[in-house]
């Protein structure tokens, strides 16, 4: 009897100790996050934005470079529309693999650790593309390069999101994310200049060398304090937060609704009752947005050349206008997103893109100029959603599964981006150009319906949005 009583007392004592230990950990986690949230954006945030932004720039460069190489390779290697679609799609299939693999790596070993190896892989394979002498070799190299490209953006987006504070997070993040459309725009300008003058191989060489330079800068980056806190590595997180605090004397008032527990993440939680709806909605948003945007972006240079018979120089110049419009639209979104809100912006943008594409369908896409104006405007509007999703997706998941949640979501963009160009290649050959734009319009309307079901995250602390 006495032995049994002593055993029960020991068990109760252990439970109490565990409870106190858990409360202590939660208290310290909450204190550190509150301290981090109280520091407004300062000069400390500049270095991670520049380094991670440079990686994102070359991610965009590598993603789009093929589109400006294709008009030359079509004639050089006698590529069919089906082969063009498969070549474009192969890179995106690699990106789907990379998003999941490097997302898992980022959850386990850290955001900066994972991101730097994505940059190395995509840069080395960009240089390998220079030596591709035929369709099969380039197909293989683009697939492997896609693994690095696909891993970089979700990890980078999560990292910058975790360094952000609730007050003005939308504007801070969207201005950072402008690096991607800026990269697309400059890639278009460089492609229009370099490819006709110096040859297609220079596009891959520029992307590879630039990426290798950025890789070495990654060794200067600090890890995400939020990730360190989620792993119970409080002392390391505190040292970084002290650096952030030392960068400015200004402080913000922070209100957090609940203490933060240190909980181990599991990808299965994406489908738990609390997160299931968020997951399914955001997956559909990624698929629909990128089906339209990357379907347009990757095919336009070739469409101008093969369907409307514009010379290669004029085709590349016309396609580059698309990315200029997108950059302007994303800048407007960055300035207004905290005021308008994520949900309202995405719903209206999808609907507007659908209207523009429907107009192009009724117009019959009768000339290169109608595609240039209406198609480019639709792409510009859709481009705001593609960037907005990199802000919104990390917001709706907790730190313990933020990267893996974003990675799974971006895998759908890769699949959409692989399916759309491949499908378009066959539709273009069988049904003609107008059917392509009709399909785009229908997908945009589906996206608008799903965007209406988003939750609003503007102005809220990340830990309150996703407990």
N, C-alpha and C positions, 0 to 999 in steps of 0.2 A: 504493500500500500504506500509506504513511504517512498520507495523507489519510483513508483508510478507518478506520485505527486511531484517529486523532484524533476522527473523527466518533463512533465507538463510545464513546470516553472521555467525550465531551461528553454523550451520551445517558445513560450510566451516572451521570454527575455530576448531571444533571437529575433522574433517578429518585431518587437519594439525597436531593437537596434537597427534592423533593416529599414523600418519606417523612418526612424530619425536620420539614418544615412541618406535615404531617398529624399527626404525633405531638405536636408542640407545641400545635396547636389542640385535639387530643383531651385533652391534659393540662390545658390551661387550662379547657376545658369541664367536665372532671371536678372540678377544684378548686372552680370556682364553684358547681356543683350540690351538692358536698359541704358547702360553707360554708352554702348555703341550707338544706339538709336538717338541719344541726346546730342551727339556731335554732328553738326550740319556738314554738308559737303565742303571739303577744304582742299588745300594743296596736296595733302597725303593721297587723296583719291586720284590725283592726276597720273601718277606713274602706272598704276594698274590699268587705268583706262587707255593709256597710250600703248602699253605693251600688249595687253589683251586685244585692244582695238587693232593693232598692227597685224596680229595673227588672224583676226576676223577679216581684215582687208584682203589678205592673201588667200584666205578661204574663199572669199567671193571671187577673187581673180581666177583661182584654179577651177572653181565651179563653172564659170562662164567662158573660160578661154576656148573650150572646144567649139562653142557656137560660132566664134569668129574665125576658127580654123577650118570648119566644115565646108564653106563655099569653095575653098581651094582643094580640099581633099576629095570632094565630090567629083571634080574633073580629073584630078590626078590618079585616084584609085577606082574611078568609075563606080561610085557607090550608088546603090538603089535607095529609094525612100525607106524601105524596110530596114536596110542596114544602117541608115542614118539614125532611125529611131532606136535601134538596138544599141548603137554606139553611145547615144545620149543616155539611154536608160541604164546601161551597165554601170556608169559612174554613180548613179543614184541608188542602185541596188547595193553597191559597196558602201555608200553613205548610211543606208539603213543598218547594215551590219556594224559599221563603226559607231553609230549613235548608241547602240545597245552595249557594245563591248566597252567603249571608253566611258560610257555613263556608269557602268558597273565599276570600272577602275576608279572613277572619280569618287564614288560613294565609299569605296574601300580604302584608297590610298591618298585621297585629297584632290582638290580641284586643279591646283597648279601642276601637280605631278602628272595627272592625266592629260591636261591640255598641251603641255610641252611635247609629249610624244606624238600627239596627233599632228602637230606642226611639223615635226621631223619627218614623219611618214609621208604626209602629203607633199612636202618639198622634194624629198628624194625621188618620189614617183613622178613628179612633174618633170624633173630632169630626165628620168627614164623615158618619158614620152617623146623627148627630142630624138631618141634613137629608134623609135618605132618605124619600121619600114613598110608595114602593111596593116590592113584592117584588123587582123587577128591579134597582132602584137599591141596595137593601140587599145583594143578592146580590153585586153588583160591588164595593161598598165593603168587604164582609167578606172577599172574596177578596184584595184588595190589602192590607188590614190584616193578613191571615193571613201574608203574606210577611214582614212585620216581626216578628210574634209568633213565627213558626217559626224565624227567625234568631237571636232573642235567647237562648233557653234553652240550646241546645247550646254557643254561644260563652261564655255566662256560666258554665255548668257546667265547661267546659274551663279557663277562666281561674281559677276558685276551686280546681279540682283541682290546677292547676300551681303555685298558691301554697302548697299544703298539703305537709306532710312525712309520711313513712311512719308515724311513731309517732302513732297516734290520728287518722289521716286520715279514716277512716270516720265517726267521731263528729263531727269538725270539719265535714266536708262535709255530712253528713246534717242536722245542726242548721242549717246555712246553707240547705239545700234545703227545710227546713220552711217557708220563706217561701212556697213555691209552694202547698202545701196550706192554709197560713194565708190566702194570698190567695184561694183558692177558698172557704174557709170564710167569710171576711169578705164576699166578693162575694155569697155566698148570703144572709148576714144583711142586707147592704145592699139586695140585690135584693128580699128579702121585705118590707123596710120602705119603700124608695123607690118601687118600681114601682106598688103600689096607691095610694100617697098622692100622688105627684108626677108619675107618668107614665113611660113607657118610655124616653124620650129622655135622661132624667137619668143613666141607667146608662152610656151612651156618653160623656156629657159629663164625668162624674167620671173615668172611665178616661183620657180624652184630656188633660185638664188636669193630672192627677197625673203622667202620663207625660212631659209637656213639662217639668215642674219637674225630674224626674229626669235628663232629657237634659242640662241645663246642669251638673248635678253631675258628669257623666262626664268633663268637662275637667280634673277634679282627680285622676283615677285614674292610677296608674303602670302601665306595660306589664308583661306577664308576663316575668320574668327568663328563664324556661325558653325562651320563644319567641325572645327576643333572642339567647340563647346558640345556639339552633338556626340562627340566621341569621348567626352569626359576629360579632355586635355585642357583643363582650365588655365593652368599656368602659362602655357604657350599662347592661348587666346588672349589672356590678360596683357601679356607683353606687347602684342600687336595693337590691342585696344589702347594701351598707354601711348603708343606712337601716334595713333589717330587723335587722341585727346590733346597731345602736345602740339599738334599742327594748327590748332586754333583755340582762342579763348571763348568763342561763342558756344552757347548751349541751347538746346531745344527742350521744351516740356514734353515728357513722354508719358503716355497712359497705356498700360498693358492690362488686359482684362484677367489674365490668369498666369500663375507661375509656370515656368518652363521645365518640363521633366526631361531627363536624359534617357531617351528610348532608342533601342536598336531598330533600324529600319528593315523593312522587308517589302520586296516589289509586289507581293501578293496584296499588300494593303491598298494598292491602287484600285482594287476591285472590292474593297470593304464597303459596307453600306454607306458610310460617310463620304467616301471619295469616288464611288462607282459612277455616279451621274456626272461629276466633274470630268472624270477620265474619258467617258464615252463622248461627251460634248466636245472636249478639246481635241480629241483624236479626229473627229469629223471636221472640225474647223481647219486643222492642219492639212487634212487631205484635200478638202475642197479649195482652199486658198492656193495651195501650191500646184494643184492640178491645172488651174487656170494660169497662174503667174509663170510657172516654169515651162508649161506647155507653150505659152506665147513667147517667152524670152528666148528659149533655145531654138525655136523654129523660125522666128521672124527673119533673121539674116538669110536663111536658105529660101524662105518663101518669096522674099523680094527678088531673089536671084532666079529661082526656078519657075515660079508661077507668074510673076510679073515681068520677068526678063530684064531686070535692071542689071547694069554692070556690077561687078564685085565691089568696087569702090563705093558706088552709090548705095548698094544693098547694105553694106556695113555702116555707112553714114546714116542711113535711114533708121537702122536698128538701134544705133547709139542714142537717137532722140528719145526712145522709150525709157532709157535709164536716167536721162536728165529729168524727165517728167516725174519719174518715181522719186528721185531725190528731193525735188521741190515738195511733193506731196507728203513725204515722210517728215520733212522739216516742219511743215504746218501741223502735222499730227503730234510731233514732239512738243510743240508750244501749247497745244490745246488739250492734250489727252487727259491731264489731271482735272481740268475743268469740265470737259464733256463726259469723260468716263469711258472705260474700256468697252463695256457692253453696247452703249449707244453708238460709239464710233464704228465698231465692227459691223453692227447690223446695217447701218446706213451705207457704209462703204461697200459691203457685199451687194446690196440692192442697187446702188448706183453703177457698179461694174456690170451687173447683169443687164441693166437698161442699155448701157453703151454697147455691149456685145450683141444684144437683141437688135439694136439699130443697125449694127454692121451686118447682121444676118439678113434683115429686111432689105438693106442696101445691096445685098448680093456680093459684097466685097469686090465691087466691080473694078476698082483701081487700086494701085499701090498707095495713093494718097488717102483714100478712105480708110485703109488699114492703118496707115501711118498716124492719122489723127484719132480715129475712134478706138483702134486697137491699143495705141500707145496710152491714151487717156484711161482706158479700162485697166491696163497693166499698172499705171501709176497709182490709181485708186486701190487696186488689189495689193500693190506693194506696201501700202500702209498697214494692211492686215497682216501680211507675212512678217513684218517687223514687230507689230503689236503683240503677236502671239509669243514672241520670245520674251516679252515683258510679262504677259499674263500667265503663261504656263508655270514658270517657277513660283509665281505668287500663290497659286492655288494648292501647292503641296508643301508639307513640312520639310525642314532641313534634312531629316533622316532619310528622305527619299526624293529630295528635290531634283537632283540630277537624273536619277533613273526615271522619274516621272516625266521629266522634260525629254529625256532620250527616247523613251517609248513613243511619246507624242511626235517627236521629230522623225522617228522612223516612218511614220505615216506620210510625212511630207516627202521623204525619200522614195517611198513606194509610189506615191502619186506622181512624183517627178519622173519616175522610171516608166510608169504606165502611160502617162499622158503623151510624151513624145513618141513612144512606140506605137500607141494606138492612133495618134494623129498621122503617122507615116502611112499606115494602112488605109485610114479613112480618106486621106488626101488623094491617094491613088484610086480608090474605089468610088467615092461619093463627091469629091470636089471640096473646094475651100469653104463654101457657105455652110456645109454640114458641120465643119470644125467649129465655127463660131456659134452655131446653134447649140452644140454640145457644151461649150464654155458657158453660155448664158444660163443653161439649165443648172449646171453645177454651182454657179454663183448664187442662184436663187435658193438652192438647198443650204448653202453656207449662211445666207441671211437668216433663214428660219432657225438654224442651230445657234447663231450668234445671239439671238433674242433670248436664249435660255442660259446665257452666261451669268455668273455671279459678278457683282461689282466689287472691285478691290481697291479703288482709288483712295489714297489717304489713310490706309489701314496698315498697322504693323504686321509684318509677315507672319509672326507667331500667332496673331489673333485671327488671321484669315485661315490658317491651316494648323490647328492644334496637334 
